[in-house]
């Protein structure tokens, strides 16, 4: 599996967790807390991969360099 596939898989997993969170009720607070903890852990790991591997690779090419800058500007 290549890096792009891993990142896309992360996006799908994140969407799935959000979907499950949306279906929880107030009575399921403990379950919801665990889901948010899982979401945070996954997003933090995903962010590390994007910032340290994926974006630097894209910056090597003039056609995608500006997109990387835009992605970082959107976060700020």
Backbone bond lengths (Angstrom), bond angles and torsions (degrees), N, CA, C in turn:
res aa  C-N    CA-C-N  psi(-1)  N-CA   C-N-CA  omega(-1)  CA-C   N-CA-C  phi
1 X - - - 1.446 - - 1.527 108.30 -
2 X 1.332 116.14 132.48 1.459 118.65 -179.93 1.530 111.32 -89.63
3 X 1.312 115.09 172.55 1.460 121.67 -175.77 1.523 111.57 -58.70
4 X 1.314 117.07 -42.68 1.462 121.13 -179.87 1.527 110.60 -59.58
5 X 1.322 116.81 -44.16 1.466 121.00 178.99 1.524 111.31 -63.67
6 X 1.309 117.03 -38.69 1.468 121.17 178.26 1.522 110.23 -63.31
7 X 1.325 116.68 -45.76 1.461 120.23 179.95 1.529 111.17 -64.71
8 X 1.307 117.00 -41.02 1.472 120.01 178.07 1.526 110.60 -65.28
9 X 1.307 117.19 -38.18 1.467 121.42 176.95 1.536 109.56 -62.82
10 X 1.327 116.68 -40.24 1.467 120.71 176.01 1.523 111.00 -60.11
11 X 1.329 116.74 -42.55 1.463 120.73 179.27 1.529 110.67 -61.60
12 X 1.303 116.59 -43.19 1.469 120.58 178.34 1.526 110.86 -63.66
13 X 1.316 116.83 -43.14 1.460 121.40 179.17 1.529 110.38 -61.98
14 X 1.330 116.56 -41.34 1.461 121.02 178.30 1.529 110.61 -63.02
15 X 1.319 116.75 -44.73 1.467 120.63 177.33 1.525 111.09 -59.25
16 X 1.324 116.56 -40.83 1.463 120.76 179.67 1.525 111.31 -64.34
17 X 1.322 116.89 -42.87 1.464 120.37 179.72 1.524 110.05 -64.19
18 X 1.327 117.51 -43.71 1.464 120.00 177.16 1.528 110.87 -59.78
19 X 1.308 116.61 -40.79 1.461 120.74 179.13 1.527 111.25 -61.19
20 X 1.321 116.51 -42.78 1.470 120.60 178.91 1.532 110.04 -67.49
21 X 1.332 117.24 -41.44 1.464 121.27 178.90 1.529 109.99 -59.01
22 X 1.323 116.75 -44.64 1.461 121.09 -179.19 1.530 112.32 -60.05
23 X 1.308 117.28 -27.15 1.470 121.57 -177.61 1.518 113.21 -89.73
24 X 1.338 117.43 -6.60 1.455 119.05 -179.64 1.522 110.02 -79.23
25 X 1.309 114.70 156.70 1.456 121.21 178.69 1.522 109.19 -110.22
26 X 1.318 115.77 171.55 1.464 120.62 178.10 1.524 110.87 -59.51
27 X 1.319 117.00 -30.37 1.464 121.26 179.36 1.526 111.89 -69.04
28 X 1.307 116.29 -15.37 1.465 120.91 -179.10 1.532 111.08 -104.92
29 X 1.311 116.13 35.85 1.465 121.52 -175.71 1.522 112.00 -57.84
30 X 1.303 117.74 -41.05 1.469 120.00 -178.55 1.533 110.36 -65.30
31 X 1.312 115.94 -42.05 1.461 120.36 177.49 1.522 110.48 -64.13
32 X 1.322 116.33 -41.42 1.468 121.30 179.33 1.526 110.37 -63.20
33 X 1.320 116.84 -41.28 1.467 120.04 178.43 1.522 110.92 -60.93
34 X 1.327 117.01 -41.10 1.461 120.66 178.89 1.525 110.79 -66.01
35 X 1.330 116.15 -40.23 1.461 119.92 177.96 1.524 110.97 -62.02
36 X 1.339 116.93 -43.13 1.464 119.67 177.91 1.524 111.21 -65.46
37 X 1.324 117.56 -36.32 1.466 120.75 176.68 1.529 110.07 -64.15
38 X 1.331 116.42 -42.95 1.470 120.52 177.38 1.523 110.63 -63.57
39 X 1.325 115.94 -41.42 1.460 121.13 179.57 1.525 110.13 -62.03
40 X 1.309 116.01 -47.30 1.470 119.97 -179.71 1.530 111.36 -60.60
41 X 1.307 116.37 -46.10 1.460 120.75 -179.69 1.536 110.46 -59.93
42 X 1.317 116.05 -44.58 1.457 120.39 179.65 1.516 112.78 -65.74
43 X 1.332 116.57 -41.93 1.459 120.25 179.97 1.525 111.83 -67.43
44 X 1.320 116.89 -38.28 1.466 119.61 177.91 1.524 111.01 -63.86
45 X 1.315 117.06 -44.07 1.470 120.76 178.52 1.529 110.66 -64.57
46 X 1.307 116.22 -41.87 1.460 122.18 179.67 1.535 109.80 -61.89
47 X 1.306 115.96 -43.47 1.454 121.28 179.70 1.526 111.77 -61.33
48 X 1.309 116.99 -41.58 1.468 121.11 178.62 1.528 110.27 -60.70
49 X 1.318 116.49 -44.65 1.471 120.43 -179.73 1.527 110.32 -64.45
50 X 1.338 116.09 -45.44 1.465 118.61 -179.86 1.524 111.84 -61.34
51 X 1.329 116.80 -49.29 1.460 120.12 -174.08 1.526 113.65 -73.06
52 X 1.324 117.12 -31.30 1.466 119.66 -174.69 1.521 114.60 -97.88
53 X 1.318 117.13 -20.54 1.468 119.51 -177.22 1.529 111.92 -123.38
54 X 1.332 116.13 -55.99 1.462 120.79 -172.32 1.528 112.65 -67.00
55 X 1.333 117.32 -55.60 1.469 119.75 -178.19 1.526 112.93 -63.10
56 X 1.330 119.52 -43.51 1.473 117.91 177.05 1.536 112.91 -58.77
57 X 1.305 116.37 -34.87 1.469 119.62 178.01 1.527 110.02 -66.48
58 X 1.335 116.79 -42.16 1.463 120.11 179.15 1.527 112.01 -66.35
59 X 1.318 117.06 -32.21 1.464 121.03 -179.62 1.531 112.70 -66.62
60 X 1.296 116.61 -17.05 1.470 120.12 179.56 1.521 112.27 -68.95
61 X 1.316 117.13 -20.58 1.465 121.43 -174.18 1.527 110.00 -111.41
62 X 1.307 116.31 131.21 1.463 120.65 -176.70 1.532 111.73 -60.83
63 X 1.314 117.76 -33.29 1.464 121.16 -177.84 1.531 112.74 -66.36
64 X 1.321 117.87 -24.93 1.469 120.51 -177.46 1.529 113.19 -114.96
65 X 1.292 117.82 -6.20 1.466 121.93 -177.22 1.531 111.47 -56.71
66 X 1.318 117.01 -45.04 1.462 121.05 -178.52 1.534 111.09 -65.13
67 X 1.311 116.98 -35.14 1.465 120.76 179.11 1.523 111.28 -62.85
68 X 1.310 116.61 -38.24 1.459 120.82 178.09 1.520 110.13 -64.15
69 X 1.324 116.29 -44.61 1.456 120.17 176.87 1.517 111.18 -59.46
70 X 1.322 117.05 -42.36 1.466 121.24 178.33 1.519 111.21 -63.48
71 X 1.321 116.71 -38.90 1.473 120.03 179.34 1.518 111.07 -63.79
72 X 1.319 117.00 -42.12 1.464 119.92 178.84 1.529 111.24 -70.11
73 X 1.335 117.36 -35.80 1.466 120.53 176.98 1.529 111.38 -64.43
74 X 1.321 117.47 -35.90 1.464 121.53 179.47 1.509 111.57 -65.23
75 X 1.326 117.53 -29.79 1.459 122.14 -179.48 1.524 110.40 -76.52
76 X 1.316 117.11 -35.17 1.461 120.82 -178.74 1.473 108.97 -70.10
